[in-house]
Amino acid sequence: MKKEFKVAGMSCQKCVDKIEKFVGEIDGVELIEVDLTKKIVNVQFEFPANEKMISDAILDAGFEIIS
């Protein structure tokens, strides 16, 4: 599966690295693409990962998801 998250609060490469670290620790996450200028995080994943686990990881990293 692939899911796009709109994320507020990203401003630099350190933010990108932090999101990649938190989301990357989830079992089942295959690919993370962070577009800093568009404030978008694309995640490709399979079971056991799910959208809630990924959004929780982004929130735990200190960022906000825009719906």
N, C-alpha and C positions, 0 to 999 in steps of 0.2 A: 504494500500500500504506500501511497505517497500523500502527504498532507502539508498544506501551506499554513503557517502561522504568521500573523501580523504582530510584531513585537515592538513595544515602546520602551525607550530607555537606552537603546544601543547607541553609542556615540563614537566608539573607537575599536581598534583591533583587539584590545584587551577584553572588551565586551563580547566580541565574536568568539574569542578563545574560551571565555567562560561558558558561553552557551554550548559550544562544541564539547567541552569537557563534561558538563552536567548531562546533556542529552546523550552523549556518546557512551556514558556509563550504563545506559539501559540495554538490557539483553534484548536483541532482536532489531536494534537500530542498525541499518546498513549504510546509510549515507545522510550527511547533514550538509546543507548548502545555506550559508548565511549571506544575504545581500544587505550590507550595511546601509547603502544609500536608499534602498527601497523599504528598509526596516522589515524584511521578510526572512523567515526561516523555513526552508523546505526540508522535510525529513522523509526519507524512505525507510520503511520498517516492515517487519513481519512479526508474527506471534513469537514470543509472548508480549512484545511491546504493543501499546495502544495509545490512542490520542490523549487520553487523560494522563497517562504516565509521562508523556512528552511535555504536555502543557504544565504539569506539576513541576517537572524538572526546570523548565524555563522560569516559572515563578520562584522556585527555590534558588535559582541563580541570581534573583533580584530584579527580574524584568517583568513587564506587564504585557499580557496578551490583549490585543485590540480585537473586538468582535465586529 
